[in-house]
Amino acid sequence: MTLKEIVNQLESSGYTCEAGPLENNVAFQALKERSQFKGMTVEVKMTELDVFIRLFLVLVRAVSTTKDENTRNFLSSELETIAEAIGGDDK
């Protein structure tokens, strides 16, 4: 069943909600709008790897921009430990 078919079936049911007729429901309005889209839609979810990479890059950026030497040394040490743990040590 396509999204458009679902919307059509719901509209024809005469369903009402706390907002009154279904057409007044904000969630239904969004669903109906999406059902009109002709192209493909993709729901993107971050994987644990995506989160790890993003956090790693944030640390790299912090190391390169911080002016505090203690912070830079600490973050650099942590990044080296992480790189070694994932096999990224080129020594």
PDB file of N, CA, C and O in Angstrom:
ATOM      1  N   MET A   1       0.856  -1.176   0.000  1.00  0.00           N
ATOM      2  CA  MET A   1       0.000   0.000   0.000  1.00  0.00           C
ATOM      3  C   MET A   1       0.901   1.238   0.000  1.00  0.00           C
ATOM      4  O   MET A   1       1.808   1.351   0.824  1.00  0.00           O
ATOM      5  N   THR A   2       0.649   2.148  -0.915  1.00  0.00           N
ATOM      6  CA  THR A   2       1.448   3.366  -0.994  1.00  0.00           C
ATOM      7  C   THR A   2       0.962   4.389   0.022  1.00  0.00           C
ATOM      8  O   THR A   2      -0.127   4.265   0.582  1.00  0.00           O
ATOM      9  N   LEU A   3       1.783   5.391   0.244  1.00  0.00           N
ATOM     10  CA  LEU A   3       1.407   6.467   1.152  1.00  0.00           C
ATOM     11  C   LEU A   3       0.167   7.186   0.647  1.00  0.00           C
ATOM     12  O   LEU A   3      -0.707   7.556   1.430  1.00  0.00           O
ATOM     13  N   LYS A   4       0.096   7.378  -0.646  1.00  0.00           N
ATOM     14  CA  LYS A   4      -1.075   8.038  -1.243  1.00  0.00           C
ATOM     15  C   LYS A   4      -2.337   7.209  -1.004  1.00  0.00           C
ATOM     16  O   LYS A   4      -3.388   7.767  -0.689  1.00  0.00           O
ATOM     17  N   GLU A   5      -2.249   5.899  -1.150  1.00  0.00           N
ATOM     18  CA  GLU A   5      -3.401   5.020  -0.910  1.00  0.00           C
ATOM     19  C   GLU A   5      -3.838   5.074   0.554  1.00  0.00           C
ATOM     20  O   GLU A   5      -5.032   5.058   0.855  1.00  0.00           O
ATOM     21  N   ILE A   6      -2.866   5.137   1.453  1.00  0.00           N
ATOM     22  CA  ILE A   6      -3.195   5.232   2.884  1.00  0.00           C
ATOM     23  C   ILE A   6      -3.944   6.530   3.170  1.00  0.00           C
ATOM     24  O   ILE A   6      -4.958   6.529   3.868  1.00  0.00           O
ATOM     25  N   VAL A   7      -3.436   7.640   2.625  1.00  0.00           N
ATOM     26  CA  VAL A   7      -4.081   8.938   2.814  1.00  0.00           C
ATOM     27  C   VAL A   7      -5.502   8.906   2.263  1.00  0.00           C
ATOM     28  O   VAL A   7      -6.433   9.368   2.922  1.00  0.00           O
ATOM     29  N   ASN A   8      -5.676   8.365   1.063  1.00  0.00           N
ATOM     30  CA  ASN A   8      -7.012   8.283   0.457  1.00  0.00           C
ATOM     31  C   ASN A   8      -7.969   7.468   1.315  1.00  0.00           C
ATOM     32  O   ASN A   8      -9.126   7.849   1.495  1.00  0.00           O
ATOM     33  N   GLN A   9      -7.489   6.351   1.841  1.00  0.00           N
ATOM     34  CA  GLN A   9      -8.345   5.503   2.678  1.00  0.00           C
ATOM     35  C   GLN A   9      -8.727   6.229   3.962  1.00  0.00           C
ATOM     36  O   GLN A   9      -9.882   6.171   4.385  1.00  0.00           O
ATOM     37  N   LEU A  10      -7.775   6.907   4.582  1.00  0.00           N
ATOM     38  CA  LEU A  10      -8.079   7.645   5.807  1.00  0.00           C
ATOM     39  C   LEU A  10      -9.073   8.770   5.540  1.00  0.00           C
ATOM     40  O   LEU A  10      -9.993   8.984   6.329  1.00  0.00           O
ATOM     41  N   GLU A  11      -8.895   9.490   4.433  1.00  0.00           N
ATOM     42  CA  GLU A  11      -9.811  10.582   4.092  1.00  0.00           C
ATOM     43  C   GLU A  11     -11.224  10.064   3.874  1.00  0.00           C
ATOM     44  O   GLU A  11     -12.189  10.710   4.282  1.00  0.00           O
ATOM     45  N   SER A  12     -11.356   8.925   3.244  1.00  0.00           N
ATOM     46  CA  SER A  12     -12.684   8.393   2.937  1.00  0.00           C
ATOM     47  C   SER A  12     -13.372   7.787   4.159  1.00  0.00           C
ATOM     48  O   SER A  12     -14.573   7.521   4.119  1.00  0.00           O
ATOM     49  N   SER A  13     -12.627   7.565   5.247  1.00  0.00           N
ATOM     50  CA  SER A  13     -13.213   6.921   6.423  1.00  0.00           C
ATOM     51  C   SER A  13     -14.065   7.861   7.266  1.00  0.00           C
ATOM     52  O   SER A  13     -14.867   7.410   8.084  1.00  0.00           O
ATOM     53  N   GLY A  14     -13.892   9.187   7.066  1.00  0.00           N
ATOM     54  CA  GLY A  14     -14.652  10.136   7.870  1.00  0.00           C
ATOM     55  C   GLY A  14     -14.166  10.213   9.304  1.00  0.00           C
ATOM     56  O   GLY A  14     -14.899  10.670  10.181  1.00  0.00           O
ATOM     57  N   TYR A  15     -12.947   9.775   9.557  1.00  0.00           N
ATOM     58  CA  TYR A  15     -12.368   9.755  10.896  1.00  0.00           C
ATOM     59  C   TYR A  15     -12.263  11.164  11.456  1.00  0.00           C
ATOM     60  O   TYR A  15     -11.934  12.106  10.736  1.00  0.00           O
ATOM     61  N   THR A  16     -12.544  11.301  12.749  1.00  0.00           N
ATOM     62  CA  THR A  16     -12.365  12.581  13.429  1.00  0.00           C
ATOM     63  C   THR A  16     -11.397  12.383  14.585  1.00  0.00           C
ATOM     64  O   THR A  16     -11.244  11.281  15.112  1.00  0.00           O
ATOM     65  N   CYS A  17     -10.753  13.471  14.962  1.00  0.00           N
ATOM     66  CA  CYS A  17      -9.793  13.430  16.064  1.00  0.00           C
ATOM     67  C   CYS A  17     -10.063  14.615  16.980  1.00  0.00           C
ATOM     68  O   CYS A  17     -11.077  15.299  16.843  1.00  0.00           O
ATOM     69  N   GLU A  18      -9.137  14.857  17.927  1.00  0.00           N
ATOM     70  CA  GLU A  18      -9.332  15.961  18.869  1.00  0.00           C
ATOM     71  C   GLU A  18      -9.413  17.316  18.172  1.00  0.00           C
ATOM     72  O   GLU A  18      -9.941  18.274  18.736  1.00  0.00           O
ATOM     73  N   ALA A  19      -8.891  17.397  16.949  1.00  0.00           N
ATOM     74  CA  ALA A  19      -8.942  18.649  16.178  1.00  0.00           C
ATOM     75  C   ALA A  19     -10.204  18.726  15.315  1.00  0.00           C
ATOM     76  O   ALA A  19     -10.387  19.686  14.566  1.00  0.00           O
ATOM     77  N   GLY A  20     -11.068  17.722  15.418  1.00  0.00           N
ATOM     78  CA  GLY A  20     -12.273  17.672  14.596  1.00  0.00           C
ATOM     79  C   GLY A  20     -12.043  16.752  13.416  1.00  0.00           C
ATOM     80  O   GLY A  20     -11.489  15.666  13.585  1.00  0.00           O
ATOM     81  N   PRO A  21     -12.459  17.163  12.209  1.00  0.00           N
ATOM     82  CA  PRO A  21     -12.237  16.321  11.036  1.00  0.00           C
ATOM     83  C   PRO A  21     -10.741  16.056  10.839  1.00  0.00           C
ATOM     84  O   PRO A  21      -9.900  16.887  11.182  1.00  0.00           O
ATOM     85  N   LEU A  22     -10.434  14.913  10.294  1.00  0.00           N
ATOM     86  CA  LEU A  22      -9.050  14.498  10.095  1.00  0.00           C
ATOM     87  C   LEU A  22      -8.237  15.552   9.348  1.00  0.00           C
ATOM     88  O   LEU A  22      -7.047  15.715   9.620  1.00  0.00           O
ATOM     89  N   GLU A  23      -8.852  16.260   8.424  1.00  0.00           N
ATOM     90  CA  GLU A  23      -8.151  17.271   7.636  1.00  0.00           C
ATOM     91  C   GLU A  23      -7.585  18.401   8.498  1.00  0.00           C
ATOM     92  O   GLU A  23      -6.691  19.121   8.055  1.00  0.00           O
ATOM     93  N   ASN A  24      -8.095  18.566   9.730  1.00  0.00           N
ATOM     94  CA  ASN A  24      -7.608  19.603  10.638  1.00  0.00           C
ATOM     95  C   ASN A  24      -6.384  19.155  11.436  1.00  0.00           C
ATOM     96  O   ASN A  24      -5.722  19.980  12.064  1.00  0.00           O
ATOM     97  N   ASN A  25      -6.079  17.863  11.416  1.00  0.00           N
ATOM     98  CA  ASN A  25      -4.976  17.315  12.190  1.00  0.00           C
ATOM     99  C   ASN A  25      -3.650  17.634  11.503  1.00  0.00           C
ATOM    100  O   ASN A  25      -3.463  17.316  10.328  1.00  0.00           O
ATOM    101  N   VAL A  26      -2.736  18.261  12.235  1.00  0.00           N
ATOM    102  CA  VAL A  26      -1.455  18.692  11.671  1.00  0.00           C
ATOM    103  C   VAL A  26      -0.643  17.496  11.168  1.00  0.00           C
ATOM    104  O   VAL A  26      -0.027  17.573  10.105  1.00  0.00           O
ATOM    105  N   ALA A  27      -0.638  16.408  11.909  1.00  0.00           N
ATOM    106  CA  ALA A  27       0.114  15.222  11.486  1.00  0.00           C
ATOM    107  C   ALA A  27      -0.461  14.662  10.187  1.00  0.00           C
ATOM    108  O   ALA A  27       0.287  14.257   9.297  1.00  0.00           O
ATOM    109  N   PHE A  28      -1.776  14.641  10.081  1.00  0.00           N
ATOM    110  CA  PHE A  28      -2.391  14.153   8.843  1.00  0.00           C
ATOM    111  C   PHE A  28      -2.073  15.075   7.674  1.00  0.00           C
ATOM    112  O   PHE A  28      -1.837  14.609   6.559  1.00  0.00           O
ATOM    113  N   GLN A  29      -2.067  16.376   7.923  1.00  0.00           N
ATOM    114  CA  GLN A  29      -1.729  17.328   6.861  1.00  0.00           C
ATOM    115  C   GLN A  29      -0.314  17.073   6.340  1.00  0.00           C
ATOM    116  O   GLN A  29      -0.073  17.128   5.134  1.00  0.00           O
ATOM    117  N   ALA A  30       0.626  16.794   7.261  1.00  0.00           N
ATOM    118  CA  ALA A  30       2.009  16.509   6.853  1.00  0.00           C
ATOM    119  C   ALA A  30       2.066  15.201   6.071  1.00  0.00           C
ATOM    120  O   ALA A  30       2.772  15.100   5.068  1.00  0.00           O
ATOM    121  N   LEU A  31       1.319  14.204   6.534  1.00  0.00           N
ATOM    122  CA  LEU A  31       1.269  12.918   5.837  1.00  0.00           C
ATOM    123  C   LEU A  31       0.704  13.086   4.430  1.00  0.00           C
ATOM    124  O   LEU A  31       1.222  12.518   3.469  1.00  0.00           O
ATOM    125  N   LYS A  32      -0.356  13.868   4.322  1.00  0.00           N
ATOM    126  CA  LYS A  32      -0.972  14.104   3.026  1.00  0.00           C
ATOM    127  C   LYS A  32      -0.012  14.834   2.089  1.00  0.00           C
ATOM    128  O   LYS A  32       0.084  14.501   0.908  1.00  0.00           O
ATOM    129  N   GLU A  33       0.687  15.818   2.613  1.00  0.00           N
ATOM    130  CA  GLU A  33       1.650  16.558   1.801  1.00  0.00           C
ATOM    131  C   GLU A  33       2.752  15.628   1.285  1.00  0.00           C
ATOM    132  O   GLU A  33       3.145  15.705   0.121  1.00  0.00           O
ATOM    133  N   ARG A  34       3.238  14.761   2.150  1.00  0.00           N
ATOM    134  CA  ARG A  34       4.290  13.827   1.738  1.00  0.00           C
ATOM    135  C   ARG A  34       3.788  12.813   0.724  1.00  0.00           C
ATOM    136  O   ARG A  34       4.552  12.331  -0.113  1.00  0.00           O
ATOM    137  N   SER A  35       2.501  12.489   0.800  1.00  0.00           N
ATOM    138  CA  SER A  35       1.952  11.508  -0.137  1.00  0.00           C
ATOM    139  C   SER A  35       1.897  12.063  -1.562  1.00  0.00           C
ATOM    140  O   SER A  35       1.808  11.296  -2.521  1.00  0.00           O
ATOM    141  N   GLN A  36       1.948  13.381  -1.706  1.00  0.00           N
ATOM    142  CA  GLN A  36       1.903  14.011  -3.023  1.00  0.00           C
ATOM    143  C   GLN A  36       3.274  14.033  -3.706  1.00  0.00           C
ATOM    144  O   GLN A  36       3.372  14.280  -4.907  1.00  0.00           O
ATOM    145  N   PHE A  37       4.323  13.773  -2.935  1.00  0.00           N
ATOM    146  CA  PHE A  37       5.687  13.809  -3.467  1.00  0.00           C
ATOM    147  C   PHE A  37       5.890  12.635  -4.413  1.00  0.00           C
ATOM    148  O   PHE A  37       5.611  11.491  -4.052  1.00  0.00           O
ATOM    149  N   LYS A  38       6.366  12.903  -5.597  1.00  0.00           N
ATOM    150  CA  LYS A  38       6.513  11.870  -6.625  1.00  0.00           C
ATOM    151  C   LYS A  38       7.842  11.121  -6.548  1.00  0.00           C
ATOM    152  O   LYS A  38       7.932   9.969  -6.972  1.00  0.00           O
ATOM    153  N   GLY A  39       8.871  11.772  -6.008  1.00  0.00           N
ATOM    154  CA  GLY A  39      10.192  11.148  -5.955  1.00  0.00           C
ATOM    155  C   GLY A  39      10.314  10.188  -4.787  1.00  0.00           C
ATOM    156  O   GLY A  39       9.374   9.967  -4.024  1.00  0.00           O
ATOM    157  N   MET A  40      11.487   9.637  -4.679  1.00  0.00           N
ATOM    158  CA  MET A  40      11.750   8.734  -3.571  1.00  0.00           C
ATOM    159  C   MET A  40      12.114   9.552  -2.345  1.00  0.00           C
ATOM    160  O   MET A  40      12.754  10.598  -2.458  1.00  0.00           O
ATOM    161  N   THR A  41      11.715   9.087  -1.193  1.00  0.00           N
ATOM    162  CA  THR A  41      12.133   9.702   0.054  1.00  0.00           C
ATOM    163  C   THR A  41      12.983   8.700   0.807  1.00  0.00           C
ATOM    164  O   THR A  41      12.771   7.490   0.718  1.00  0.00           O
ATOM    165  N   VAL A  42      13.941   9.214   1.543  1.00  0.00           N
ATOM    166  CA  VAL A  42      14.835   8.358   2.301  1.00  0.00           C
ATOM    167  C   VAL A  42      14.920   8.906   3.713  1.00  0.00           C
ATOM    168  O   VAL A  42      15.183  10.091   3.918  1.00  0.00           O
ATOM    169  N   GLU A  43      14.698   8.043   4.670  1.00  0.00           N
ATOM    170  CA  GLU A  43      14.868   8.439   6.057  1.00  0.00           C
ATOM    171  C   GLU A  43      16.287   8.068   6.453  1.00  0.00           C
ATOM    172  O   GLU A  43      16.683   6.905   6.377  1.00  0.00           O
ATOM    173  N   VAL A  44      17.043   9.067   6.874  1.00  0.00           N
ATOM    174  CA  VAL A  44      18.440   8.840   7.203  1.00  0.00           C
ATOM    175  C   VAL A  44      18.585   8.798   8.716  1.00  0.00           C
ATOM    176  O   VAL A  44      18.170   9.713   9.426  1.00  0.00           O
ATOM    177  N   LYS A  45      19.179   7.722   9.185  1.00  0.00           N
ATOM    178  CA  LYS A  45      19.448   7.587  10.607  1.00  0.00           C
ATOM    179  C   LYS A  45      20.947   7.444  10.788  1.00  0.00           C
ATOM    180  O   LYS A  45      21.619   6.761  10.015  1.00  0.00           O
ATOM    181  N   MET A  46      21.455   8.090  11.808  1.00  0.00           N
ATOM    182  CA  MET A  46      22.877   7.985  12.080  1.00  0.00           C
ATOM    183  C   MET A  46      23.165   6.634  12.720  1.00  0.00           C
ATOM    184  O   MET A  46      22.481   6.216  13.655  1.00  0.00           O
ATOM    185  N   THR A  47      24.169   5.969  12.213  1.00  0.00           N
ATOM    186  CA  THR A  47      24.609   4.718  12.822  1.00  0.00           C
ATOM    187  C   THR A  47      25.573   5.045  13.952  1.00  0.00           C
ATOM    188  O   THR A  47      25.991   6.191  14.115  1.00  0.00           O
ATOM    189  N   GLU A  48      25.914   4.039  14.719  1.00  0.00           N
ATOM    190  CA  GLU A  48      26.896   4.251  15.780  1.00  0.00           C
ATOM    191  C   GLU A  48      28.228   4.698  15.182  1.00  0.00           C
ATOM    192  O   GLU A  48      28.936   5.512  15.774  1.00  0.00           O
ATOM    193  N   LEU A  49      28.565   4.167  14.011  1.00  0.00           N
ATOM    194  CA  LEU A  49      29.802   4.582  13.350  1.00  0.00           C
ATOM    195  C   LEU A  49      29.736   6.047  12.955  1.00  0.00           C
ATOM    196  O   LEU A  49      30.716   6.773  13.122  1.00  0.00           O
ATOM    197  N   ASP A  50      28.591   6.498  12.431  1.00  0.00           N
ATOM    198  CA  ASP A  50      28.430   7.912  12.079  1.00  0.00           C
ATOM    199  C   ASP A  50      28.643   8.800  13.302  1.00  0.00           C
ATOM    200  O   ASP A  50      29.321   9.825  13.226  1.00  0.00           O
ATOM    201  N   VAL A  51      28.059   8.395  14.428  1.00  0.00           N
ATOM    202  CA  VAL A  51      28.193   9.172  15.667  1.00  0.00           C
ATOM    203  C   VAL A  51      29.654   9.201  16.100  1.00  0.00           C
ATOM    204  O   VAL A  51      30.176  10.253  16.468  1.00  0.00           O
ATOM    205  N   PHE A  52      30.314   8.042  16.056  1.00  0.00           N
ATOM    206  CA  PHE A  52      31.720   7.963  16.438  1.00  0.00           C
ATOM    207  C   PHE A  52      32.569   8.889  15.566  1.00  0.00           C
ATOM    208  O   PHE A  52      33.384   9.657  16.076  1.00  0.00           O
ATOM    209  N   ILE A  53      32.375   8.810  14.261  1.00  0.00           N
ATOM    210  CA  ILE A  53      33.161   9.633  13.337  1.00  0.00           C
ATOM    211  C   ILE A  53      32.930  11.112  13.613  1.00  0.00           C
ATOM    212  O   ILE A  53      33.874  11.902  13.639  1.00  0.00           O
ATOM    213  N   ARG A  54      31.679  11.480  13.817  1.00  0.00           N
ATOM    214  CA  ARG A  54      31.365  12.888  14.078  1.00  0.00           C
ATOM    215  C   ARG A  54      32.041  13.364  15.370  1.00  0.00           C
ATOM    216  O   ARG A  54      32.623  14.448  15.404  1.00  0.00           O
ATOM    217  N   LEU A  55      31.964  12.560  16.417  1.00  0.00           N
ATOM    218  CA  LEU A  55      32.599  12.943  17.683  1.00  0.00           C
ATOM    219  C   LEU A  55      34.115  13.013  17.541  1.00  0.00           C
ATOM    220  O   LEU A  55      34.754  13.908  18.095  1.00  0.00           O
ATOM    221  N   PHE A  56      34.690  12.068  16.799  1.00  0.00           N
ATOM    222  CA  PHE A  56      36.128  12.058  16.561  1.00  0.00           C
ATOM    223  C   PHE A  56      36.546  13.345  15.853  1.00  0.00           C
ATOM    224  O   PHE A  56      37.544  13.968  16.217  1.00  0.00           O
ATOM    225  N   LEU A  57      35.776  13.737  14.838  1.00  0.00           N
ATOM    226  CA  LEU A  57      36.098  14.953  14.095  1.00  0.00           C
ATOM    227  C   LEU A  57      35.927  16.209  14.947  1.00  0.00           C
ATOM    228  O   LEU A  57      36.654  17.186  14.769  1.00  0.00           O
ATOM    229  N   VAL A  58      34.982  16.183  15.859  1.00  0.00           N
ATOM    230  CA  VAL A  58      34.820  17.311  16.784  1.00  0.00           C
ATOM    231  C   VAL A  58      36.066  17.430  17.657  1.00  0.00           C
ATOM    232  O   VAL A  58      36.559  18.532  17.897  1.00  0.00           O
ATOM    233  N   LEU A  59      36.574  16.292  18.130  1.00  0.00           N
ATOM    234  CA  LEU A  59      37.793  16.320  18.938  1.00  0.00           C
ATOM    235  C   LEU A  59      38.985  16.828  18.130  1.00  0.00           C
ATOM    236  O   LEU A  59      39.787  17.620  18.627  1.00  0.00           O
ATOM    237  N   VAL A  60      39.097  16.372  16.890  1.00  0.00           N
ATOM    238  CA  VAL A  60      40.186  16.839  16.029  1.00  0.00           C
ATOM    239  C   VAL A  60      40.103  18.354  15.863  1.00  0.00           C
ATOM    240  O   VAL A  60      41.111  19.055  15.955  1.00  0.00           O
ATOM    241  N   ARG A  61      38.907  18.842  15.620  1.00  0.00           N
ATOM    242  CA  ARG A  61      38.713  20.294  15.453  1.00  0.00           C
ATOM    243  C   ARG A  61      39.063  21.038  16.741  1.00  0.00           C
ATOM    244  O   ARG A  61      39.685  22.099  16.700  1.00  0.00           O
ATOM    245  N   ALA A  62      38.663  20.483  17.877  1.00  0.00           N
ATOM    246  CA  ALA A  62      38.965  21.130  19.160  1.00  0.00           C
ATOM    247  C   ALA A  62      40.466  21.204  19.386  1.00  0.00           C
ATOM    248  O   ALA A  62      40.972  22.216  19.870  1.00  0.00           O
ATOM    249  N   VAL A  63      41.185  20.133  19.037  1.00  0.00           N
ATOM    250  CA  VAL A  63      42.641  20.123  19.188  1.00  0.00           C
ATOM    251  C   VAL A  63      43.266  21.208  18.323  1.00  0.00           C
ATOM    252  O   VAL A  63      44.194  21.893  18.752  1.00  0.00           O
ATOM    253  N   SER A  64      42.761  21.362  17.114  1.00  0.00           N
ATOM    254  CA  SER A  64      43.386  22.307  16.186  1.00  0.00           C
ATOM    255  C   SER A  64      43.012  23.764  16.463  1.00  0.00           C
ATOM    256  O   SER A  64      43.677  24.676  15.972  1.00  0.00           O
ATOM    257  N   THR A  65      41.963  23.987  17.239  1.00  0.00           N
ATOM    258  CA  THR A  65      41.533  25.373  17.458  1.00  0.00           C
ATOM    259  C   THR A  65      41.725  25.877  18.882  1.00  0.00           C
ATOM    260  O   THR A  65      41.698  27.085  19.117  1.00  0.00           O
ATOM    261  N   THR A  66      41.920  24.966  19.836  1.00  0.00           N
ATOM    262  CA  THR A  66      42.037  25.429  21.222  1.00  0.00           C
ATOM    263  C   THR A  66      43.349  26.166  21.439  1.00  0.00           C
ATOM    264  O   THR A  66      44.381  25.811  20.871  1.00  0.00           O
ATOM    265  N   LYS A  67      43.291  27.178  22.254  1.00  0.00           N
ATOM    266  CA  LYS A  67      44.482  27.951  22.577  1.00  0.00           C
ATOM    267  C   LYS A  67      45.105  27.489  23.891  1.00  0.00           C
ATOM    268  O   LYS A  67      46.235  27.849  24.221  1.00  0.00           O
ATOM    269  N   ASP A  68      44.339  26.680  24.637  1.00  0.00           N
ATOM    270  CA  ASP A  68      44.830  26.201  25.921  1.00  0.00           C
ATOM    271  C   ASP A  68      45.696  24.960  25.717  1.00  0.00           C
ATOM    272  O   ASP A  68      45.218  23.934  25.234  1.00  0.00           O
ATOM    273  N   GLU A  69      46.962  25.061  26.084  1.00  0.00           N
ATOM    274  CA  GLU A  69      47.906  23.967  25.840  1.00  0.00           C
ATOM    275  C   GLU A  69      47.536  22.698  26.603  1.00  0.00           C
ATOM    276  O   GLU A  69      47.677  21.600  26.066  1.00  0.00           O
ATOM    277  N   ASN A  70      47.066  22.826  27.844  1.00  0.00           N
ATOM    278  CA  ASN A  70      46.675  21.640  28.625  1.00  0.00           C
ATOM    279  C   ASN A  70      45.510  20.906  27.963  1.00  0.00           C
ATOM    280  O   ASN A  70      45.503  19.678  27.880  1.00  0.00           O
ATOM    281  N   THR A  71      44.541  21.661  27.502  1.00  0.00           N
ATOM    282  CA  THR A  71      43.394  21.062  26.815  1.00  0.00           C
ATOM    283  C   THR A  71      43.844  20.391  25.527  1.00  0.00           C
ATOM    284  O   THR A  71      43.439  19.266  25.233  1.00  0.00           O
ATOM    285  N   ARG A  72      44.677  21.078  24.762  1.00  0.00           N
ATOM    286  CA  ARG A  72      45.182  20.527  23.504  1.00  0.00           C
ATOM    287  C   ARG A  72      45.965  19.227  23.749  1.00  0.00           C
ATOM    288  O   ARG A  72      45.796  18.253  23.016  1.00  0.00           O
ATOM    289  N   ASN A  73      46.811  19.215  24.768  1.00  0.00           N
ATOM    290  CA  ASN A  73      47.593  18.017  25.084  1.00  0.00           C
ATOM    291  C   ASN A  73      46.683  16.863  25.514  1.00  0.00           C
ATOM    292  O   ASN A  73      46.874  15.720  25.100  1.00  0.00           O
ATOM    293  N   PHE A  74      45.702  17.181  26.341  1.00  0.00           N
ATOM    294  CA  PHE A  74      44.770  16.141  26.785  1.00  0.00           C
ATOM    295  C   PHE A  74      43.996  15.550  25.612  1.00  0.00           C
ATOM    296  O   PHE A  74      43.918  14.331  25.462  1.00  0.00           O
ATOM    297  N   LEU A  75      43.425  16.421  24.780  1.00  0.00           N
ATOM    298  CA  LEU A  75      42.640  15.951  23.638  1.00  0.00           C
ATOM    299  C   LEU A  75      43.510  15.189  22.637  1.00  0.00           C
ATOM    300  O   LEU A  75      43.078  14.184  22.071  1.00  0.00           O
ATOM    301  N   SER A  76      44.719  15.664  22.424  1.00  0.00           N
ATOM    302  CA  SER A  76      45.630  14.967  21.514  1.00  0.00           C
ATOM    303  C   SER A  76      45.930  13.570  22.015  1.00  0.00           C
ATOM    304  O   SER A  76      45.954  12.612  21.242  1.00  0.00           O
ATOM    305  N   SER A  77      46.157  13.462  23.306  1.00  0.00           N
ATOM    306  CA  SER A  77      46.428  12.154  23.910  1.00  0.00           C
ATOM    307  C   SER A  77      45.230  11.216  23.746  1.00  0.00           C
ATOM    308  O   SER A  77      45.395  10.038  23.429  1.00  0.00           O
ATOM    309  N   GLU A  78      44.039  11.742  23.963  1.00  0.00           N
ATOM    310  CA  GLU A  78      42.827  10.937  23.807  1.00  0.00           C
ATOM    311  C   GLU A  78      42.643  10.489  22.357  1.00  0.00           C
ATOM    312  O   GLU A  78      42.275   9.343  22.101  1.00  0.00           O
ATOM    313  N   LEU A  79      42.897  11.387  21.419  1.00  0.00           N
ATOM    314  CA  LEU A  79      42.774  11.045  19.999  1.00  0.00           C
ATOM    315  C   LEU A  79      43.781   9.967  19.614  1.00  0.00           C
ATOM    316  O   LEU A  79      43.453   9.058  18.852  1.00  0.00           O
ATOM    317  N   GLU A  80      44.997  10.059  20.131  1.00  0.00           N
ATOM    318  CA  GLU A  80      46.003   9.028  19.851  1.00  0.00           C
ATOM    319  C   GLU A  80      45.550   7.673  20.388  1.00  0.00           C
ATOM    320  O   GLU A  80      45.708   6.654  19.717  1.00  0.00           O
ATOM    321  N   THR A  81      44.992   7.661  21.584  1.00  0.00           N
ATOM    322  CA  THR A  81      44.501   6.418  22.186  1.00  0.00           C
ATOM    323  C   THR A  81      43.385   5.815  21.344  1.00  0.00           C
ATOM    324  O   THR A  81      43.353   4.605  21.117  1.00  0.00           O
ATOM    325  N   ILE A  82      42.481   6.652  20.887  1.00  0.00           N
ATOM    326  CA  ILE A  82      41.374   6.178  20.047  1.00  0.00           C
ATOM    327  C   ILE A  82      41.901   5.646  18.723  1.00  0.00           C
ATOM    328  O   ILE A  82      41.486   4.582  18.261  1.00  0.00           O
ATOM    329  N   ALA A  83      42.822   6.395  18.113  1.00  0.00           N
ATOM    330  CA  ALA A  83      43.385   5.975  16.821  1.00  0.00           C
ATOM    331  C   ALA A  83      44.098   4.625  16.965  1.00  0.00           C
ATOM    332  O   ALA A  83      43.965   3.762  16.097  1.00  0.00           O
ATOM    333  N   GLU A  84      44.834   4.442  18.026  1.00  0.00           N
ATOM    334  CA  GLU A  84      45.517   3.168  18.257  1.00  0.00           C
ATOM    335  C   GLU A  84      44.495   2.039  18.434  1.00  0.00           C
ATOM    336  O   GLU A  84      44.683   0.936  17.922  1.00  0.00           O
ATOM    337  N   ALA A  85      43.426   2.323  19.155  1.00  0.00           N
ATOM    338  CA  ALA A  85      42.403   1.298  19.436  1.00  0.00           C
ATOM    339  C   ALA A  85      41.692   0.840  18.156  1.00  0.00           C
ATOM    340  O   ALA A  85      41.267  -0.311  18.059  1.00  0.00           O
ATOM    341  N   ILE A  86      41.566   1.736  17.184  1.00  0.00           N
ATOM    342  CA  ILE A  86      40.863   1.351  15.948  1.00  0.00           C
ATOM    343  C   ILE A  86      41.834   0.980  14.853  1.00  0.00           C
ATOM    344  O   ILE A  86      41.431   0.754  13.712  1.00  0.00           O
ATOM    345  N   GLY A  87      43.114   0.916  15.189  1.00  0.00           N
ATOM    346  CA  GLY A  87      44.098   0.487  14.202  1.00  0.00           C
ATOM    347  C   GLY A  87      44.568   1.587  13.295  1.00  0.00           C
ATOM    348  O   GLY A  87      45.063   1.316  12.202  1.00  0.00           O
ATOM    349  N   GLY A  88      44.425   2.825  13.720  1.00  0.00           N
ATOM    350  CA  GLY A  88      44.826   3.942  12.881  1.00  0.00           C
ATOM    351  C   GLY A  88      46.204   4.472  13.190  1.00  0.00           C
ATOM    352  O   GLY A  88      46.567   5.560  12.744  1.00  0.00           O
ATOM    353  N   ASP A  89      46.988   3.705  13.960  1.00  0.00           N
ATOM    354  CA  ASP A  89      48.344   4.149  14.314  1.00  0.00           C
ATOM    355  C   ASP A  89      49.307   3.805  13.192  1.00  0.00           C
ATOM    356  O   ASP A  89      49.500   2.632  12.870  1.00  0.00           O
ATOM    357  N   ASP A  90      49.907   4.812  12.601  1.00  0.00           N
ATOM    358  CA  ASP A  90      50.820   4.605  11.469  1.00  0.00           C
ATOM    359  C   ASP A  90      52.273   4.543  11.904  1.00  0.00           C
ATOM    360  O   ASP A  90      53.158   4.664  11.057  1.00  0.00           O
ATOM    361  N   LYS A  91      52.556   4.363  13.172  1.00  0.00           N
ATOM    362  CA  LYS A  91      53.938   4.343  13.671  1.00  0.00           C
ATOM    363  C   LYS A  91      54.673   3.108  13.224  1.00  0.00           C
ATOM    364  O   LYS A  91      55.845   2.934  13.555  1.00  0.00           O
TER     365      LYS A  91
END
